[in-house]
Amino acid sequence: MCISRRPNRSARLLFAAAGLLLAVPALAGTWQWRDAAGRMVYSDQPPPPSVPISRILRSPTPAQEAGPTATASAAAAATATVAPASRSWIEREQASRKRALERAETERSRDAEREQAARNARACEDAQTTLRTLESGLRVSFVDANGEQQVLDDAERARRTEAVRQEIARNCSKAS
């Protein structure tokens, strides 16, 4: 007696149908577009802003309910509504890209403000250090335009101290 260990044909068809049914929801939430090289790209994330909208072939859409009693006329009506729906996803995509650009611009300006605040804080700290040095009474020297070392006399020290105090009053009160 010979017993076959091969699965029967109906079982294989059942597994194939189940696999297809499981794959359909996975594709429902995917984006499809052609990249700059013309290759087809599938992703669960929207394409980068560099991809023109004309190259986007599919975007995730809410599942349209079509019960088992759907007729040919209902299918025709569904196909007729594809054009307005495609416009709406294009408009949504454009709005999404616009919001992304606005967020990026806001972030750039925030970063620039932070960098400016950091530069101002550093300049204020340097001015306060200079003021402490000038007020310390220590001998302060500098190199002049001819490359010679000069020592600050009392009049120059007082002039520089006053200038640094004015700079601190003008710039450091904003940082505090």
PyMOL commands that set and color helices and strands:
alter all, ss='L'
color gray80, all
select helices_A, chain A and resi 9-28+53-55+72-80+82-135+154-175
alter helices_A, ss='H'
color red, helices_A
select strands_A, chain A and resi 31-34+40-43+56-58+141-143+149-151
alter strands_A, ss='S'
color yellow, strands_A
deselect
rebuild
show_as cartoon
